[in-house]
């Protein structure tokens, strides 16, 4: 885990901003396309690299409608029309569930006086699915969704929007994301930032900046909406 929070910041962090996908929520198009491609792993990976690839998906995260995105992909690859349409029609099957170890960290933080916010690259059309499915998303004071703002990480502008909207002091705010480029974007906007490399390392980094969470996680069980303690 890498963090740029210095000793002075240890005494004054009062807001934590979480990324969602693959920090708190397991999202992966392979959860769906393994069902559609069966044993043809090579074909699946080629489809996700060449047809419905990451940059294409990010256009929807940045505000393009799914109808536009689907039609654009079909125009380029008409032979894959059914598979392309499945990306939106069966999008919910890409959600693997909560990452319970990180949800447990969030649960502990909400019992302190720390402000909790989220900033996510997510389509405005599909985010309501996650909002309905995962109870812990309602623990946040607010969530900035890229597709609603037509801004996307790592653009520092979306971080500045977050800071302005919620009246944050960047010097007292730490951002957590699994993408190095998004961490860099946060730092360019003046935020402290942690590269997410697992819940245990995250706990250590948050404790190192003075946030009072347990060194060892409570045992928890995965549920569809969040976690339960055991």
C-alpha positions as CSV (number, residue, x, y, z in Angstrom):
1,X,0.0,0.0,0.0
2,X,1.4,3.4,-1.0
3,X,0.2,6.6,0.7
4,X,1.4,10.2,0.4
5,X,-0.1,11.3,3.8
6,X,2.7,12.8,5.9
7,X,3.1,13.1,9.7
8,X,1.2,16.4,9.9
9,X,-1.7,15.0,8.0
10,X,-1.9,12.1,10.5
11,X,-3.4,14.5,13.1
12,X,-6.0,16.1,10.8
13,X,-7.6,13.7,8.3
14,X,-11.3,14.0,8.9
15,X,-12.8,12.8,5.6
16,X,-12.3,9.6,3.6
17,X,-13.4,9.2,0.0
18,X,-13.8,5.6,-1.4
19,X,-13.7,4.4,-5.0
20,X,-16.4,1.7,-5.4
21,X,-15.5,-0.7,-8.2
22,X,-13.0,-3.4,-7.0
23,X,-12.5,-1.5,-3.7
24,X,-16.0,-2.1,-2.1
25,X,-17.8,-3.9,-5.0
26,X,-16.5,-6.8,-7.1
27,X,-17.2,-5.8,-10.6
28,X,-15.9,-7.7,-13.6
29,X,-17.4,-8.3,-17.0
30,X,-15.9,-11.8,-16.9
31,X,-18.5,-12.8,-14.4
32,X,-21.0,-12.5,-17.2
33,X,-18.9,-13.5,-20.3
34,X,-17.6,-16.7,-18.8
35,X,-21.2,-17.9,-19.0
36,X,-21.5,-16.8,-22.6
37,X,-18.1,-18.1,-23.8
38,X,-18.0,-21.3,-21.8
39,X,-14.6,-22.9,-22.1
40,X,-13.4,-20.4,-24.8
41,X,-11.4,-18.2,-22.4
42,X,-9.2,-17.0,-25.3
43,X,-12.2,-15.9,-27.2
44,X,-13.7,-14.1,-24.2
45,X,-10.5,-12.2,-23.5
46,X,-10.2,-11.2,-27.2
47,X,-13.8,-9.9,-27.2
48,X,-13.1,-7.9,-24.0
49,X,-9.9,-6.5,-25.4
50,X,-11.1,-5.7,-28.9
51,X,-14.9,-5.2,-28.9
52,X,-16.3,-4.3,-25.5
53,X,-13.0,-3.1,-24.1
54,X,-12.2,-0.8,-21.1
55,X,-11.9,2.4,-23.1
56,X,-15.3,1.7,-24.7
57,X,-16.9,1.1,-21.3
58,X,-15.3,4.3,-19.9
59,X,-17.2,6.3,-22.5
60,X,-20.5,5.2,-20.8
61,X,-18.9,6.0,-17.4
62,X,-18.2,9.5,-18.8
63,X,-21.8,10.1,-19.7
64,X,-22.4,8.5,-23.1
65,X,-25.7,6.6,-23.2
66,X,-25.7,2.8,-23.4
67,X,-27.8,3.0,-26.5
68,X,-25.1,5.1,-28.2
69,X,-22.3,2.8,-26.9
70,X,-24.0,-0.4,-28.0
71,X,-24.9,0.9,-31.4
72,X,-21.4,2.1,-32.0
73,X,-19.9,-1.3,-31.0
74,X,-22.4,-3.2,-33.2
75,X,-21.6,-1.0,-36.2
76,X,-17.9,-2.0,-35.8
77,X,-18.5,-5.6,-35.0
78,X,-21.9,-6.7,-36.3
79,X,-20.9,-10.4,-36.0
80,X,-20.9,-9.9,-32.2
81,X,-24.2,-8.1,-31.9
82,X,-25.7,-10.6,-29.4
83,X,-22.7,-10.5,-27.2
84,X,-22.5,-6.7,-27.3
85,X,-26.1,-6.3,-26.3
86,X,-25.6,-8.6,-23.4
87,X,-23.1,-6.1,-21.9
88,X,-26.0,-3.8,-21.1
89,X,-29.0,-6.2,-20.9
90,X,-27.2,-8.5,-18.4
91,X,-25.0,-5.9,-16.8
92,X,-26.1,-6.8,-13.3
93,X,-24.4,-10.2,-13.8
94,X,-21.1,-8.5,-13.8
95,X,-21.5,-7.7,-10.1
96,X,-19.8,-10.3,-8.0
97,X,-20.9,-8.9,-4.7
98,X,-19.5,-6.8,-1.9
99,X,-15.8,-7.0,-1.0
100,X,-16.6,-7.8,2.6
101,X,-13.2,-7.0,4.0
102,X,-13.3,-3.5,2.7
103,X,-16.9,-3.0,3.7
104,X,-15.9,-3.9,7.2
105,X,-13.3,-1.1,7.1
106,X,-16.1,1.3,6.0
107,X,-18.4,0.0,8.7
108,X,-15.8,0.8,11.4
109,X,-15.1,4.3,10.0
110,X,-18.8,5.2,10.0
111,X,-18.8,4.6,13.8
112,X,-16.2,7.4,14.2
113,X,-16.7,11.1,13.4
114,X,-15.0,10.7,10.0
115,X,-16.9,12.0,7.0
116,X,-17.4,9.3,4.4
117,X,-17.9,10.0,0.7
118,X,-17.5,8.0,-2.5
119,X,-16.3,9.0,-6.0
120,X,-16.9,6.4,-8.8
121,X,-16.4,6.0,-12.5
122,X,-19.8,4.5,-13.2
123,X,-22.6,4.9,-15.8
124,X,-25.6,7.0,-14.6
125,X,-27.8,4.3,-16.1
126,X,-26.4,1.3,-14.2
127,X,-25.5,2.9,-10.9
128,X,-29.0,2.7,-9.6
129,X,-28.7,-1.1,-9.8
130,X,-25.8,-1.1,-7.4
131,X,-27.5,1.5,-5.2
132,X,-30.5,-0.7,-4.8
133,X,-28.5,-3.9,-4.3
134,X,-25.9,-2.8,-1.7
135,X,-27.1,-1.3,1.6
136,X,-23.7,0.0,2.5
137,X,-23.8,2.5,-0.3
138,X,-26.3,4.4,1.8
139,X,-23.7,4.8,4.6
140,X,-22.0,7.6,2.6
141,X,-22.8,11.3,3.1
142,X,-22.7,11.6,-0.7
143,X,-21.6,9.8,-3.9
144,X,-20.2,11.5,-7.0
145,X,-21.0,9.4,-10.1
146,X,-18.9,10.2,-13.2
147,X,-21.7,9.5,-15.6
148,X,-24.0,12.0,-13.9
149,X,-21.3,14.7,-14.0
150,X,-19.9,13.9,-17.4
151,X,-16.5,14.0,-15.8
152,X,-14.3,11.0,-15.2
153,X,-11.3,10.0,-13.1
154,X,-8.4,10.6,-13.3
155,X,-9.4,14.1,-14.5
156,X,-8.6,16.4,-11.5
157,X,-11.7,18.3,-12.4
158,X,-14.0,15.6,-10.9
159,X,-11.9,15.7,-7.7
160,X,-12.3,19.4,-7.5
161,X,-16.0,19.0,-8.0
162,X,-16.1,16.6,-5.1
163,X,-14.2,19.0,-2.9
164,X,-16.4,22.0,-3.8
165,X,-19.7,20.1,-3.5
166,X,-19.1,18.8,-0.1
167,X,-17.0,21.6,1.3
168,X,-13.9,19.4,1.9
169,X,-10.5,20.6,2.9
170,X,-8.2,18.7,0.5
171,X,-5.4,18.7,3.1
172,X,-7.8,16.9,5.5
173,X,-9.2,14.4,3.0
174,X,-7.8,11.0,1.9
175,X,-8.9,9.2,-1.3
176,X,-8.7,5.5,-1.8
177,X,-8.6,3.9,-5.3
178,X,-7.3,0.7,-6.9
179,X,-6.1,2.6,-10.0
180,X,-2.7,4.3,-9.9
181,X,-3.8,6.9,-12.5
182,X,-6.8,7.8,-10.4
183,X,-4.6,8.1,-7.3
184,X,-2.4,10.5,-9.3
185,X,-5.4,12.5,-10.4
186,X,-6.5,12.9,-6.8
187,X,-3.0,14.1,-5.8
188,X,-3.0,16.6,-8.6
189,X,-6.2,18.0,-7.1
190,X,-4.5,18.4,-3.8
191,X,-6.0,15.3,-2.0
192,X,-4.0,12.8,0.0
193,X,-4.4,9.4,-1.7
194,X,-3.9,5.7,-1.0
195,X,-3.5,3.1,-3.7
196,X,-5.8,0.2,-2.7
197,X,-3.9,-3.1,-2.5
198,X,-6.2,-5.0,-0.2
199,X,-8.2,-4.5,3.0
200,X,-5.4,-5.4,5.4
201,X,-2.9,-2.9,3.9
202,X,-5.7,-0.3,3.8
203,X,-6.3,-0.7,7.5
204,X,-2.6,-0.2,8.1
205,X,-2.5,3.0,6.0
206,X,-5.6,4.4,7.6
207,X,-4.2,3.7,11.1
208,X,-1.0,5.4,10.1
209,X,-2.9,8.6,9.4
210,X,-4.5,8.6,12.8
211,X,-7.9,7.1,11.9
212,X,-9.1,4.8,14.7
213,X,-10.0,1.5,13.3
214,X,-9.0,-2.0,14.4
215,X,-5.7,-3.4,13.4
216,X,-7.3,-6.8,12.7
217,X,-10.7,-7.1,11.0
218,X,-13.8,-8.6,12.7
219,X,-14.9,-11.8,11.1
220,X,-17.6,-11.2,8.6
221,X,-19.7,-13.1,6.2
222,X,-20.6,-12.0,2.7
223,X,-24.3,-11.1,2.0
224,X,-25.7,-9.8,-1.2
225,X,-26.1,-6.3,0.3
226,X,-23.2,-6.0,2.6
227,X,-21.9,-8.0,5.5
228,X,-22.9,-9.6,8.8
229,X,-20.6,-10.0,11.8
230,X,-19.8,-13.4,13.2
